[in-house]
Amino acid sequence: MIVKRIRGAIEMKYYGKINYTIDKEHPDIKYMKDWTEDKVLSFYDIYAFDDNYTQEDCINYIKRDLKLVAGGGYNSDHIHNVTFEIERCD
């Protein structure tokens, strides 16, 4: 587990998880042996923000970051059926 620290002193922690499917053009498809269009993948991380951020700012950042990671680090063009689980965990 990686804690991503955003700016100053840690005040708020969030758990963020993304669930998604990928299409055959995804850049990481070559590393998957059992890919199907319906296979649901997931990834989670823990994020830490200082108290200068609103809850909405934190959630928007987490969603963008998780989508980027799920997209292979390039963009989110090849991920689909995306859902998020985000909760504060201080």
Summary of the structure (lengths in Angstrom):
residues: 90
radius of gyration: 14.3
end to end distance: 15.7
largest distance: 43.5
contacts: 248
relative contact order: 0.34
helix: 21%
strand: 38%
